[in-house]
Amino acid sequence: MEPLVSIILPAYNAENTISTIIRSTINQTYKNYEIIIVDDGSQDQTAQIIESFGDSRIILIKNKINMKLARSLNVAIEAARGDYIARCDADDINMPDRLELLINFLESNPDVDVVGSDLYIIDKNGTILGKYIIPDCDNNILMNRLNPESPVFHPTIMARAAWMKKFKYREEYSRAQDRELFFRAYHQTKFANVHLPIYAYYDPEVINIRKLALSLWFNFKMRWDNRKECTMPINWLLSFPLLAGGRFIYYLITALLGHNLFWKHMTPVNTSDSRVMKDQQWIYYCRNY
């Protein structure tokens, strides 16, 4: 039987976390899927750990060299057989009903191309720090902002395979590949979000200023490369360096204060709530099995 969903998972030197994300995926409530893991030239035990699971739904592709994230994602997209393609990262955790809920949403909403979700932010021990709620906004709002926000949180998405294979990722983008993809596809895409935290995102706590600076540069490049297709006024492009400078200062101050990137955006969770308690137990199980 052909899989309905292809889960694409790039991994590079992920020996400390790859077991957790695989465990949270092979134990989903929904079962008809394949997991396409692209080992991007890892120099540790990542590939051996993946192979040790011995699950026929896992397809391991080994890059001979480190080809970086965008190319690895495209390799997985090209290999995907499912009608839907779901993303996740090698250091995060899928909640057990993630696939089921996203599939049900797309099947019930045939006009939606890409659906994401809210998420938990977790620390290195797997403890839930808070919830990150993705605000809903339509295409017109997004395209009329000087700094368009991403309509979905990239690792949480499930997209129709036809959409993903049509647009893919631009491989020259070493950062902000997701924003470039969404920005380029805005006019031909309907986005949506499921407002449940069905994904747990690992927060490394330490802010990498160099990576954030690169992201700002690629956010400018994204606007320049797509300015005609997105009918972006030239004054928006000229104004962006000022906006980027202000954002970089914010990142720098946040790092100096010892905060994480999500500290202003996280919503506290009720630790006595039955779903939160169940999800916390699930996270600990996947990490400490």
Disulfide bonds with the S-S distance in Angstrom:
none
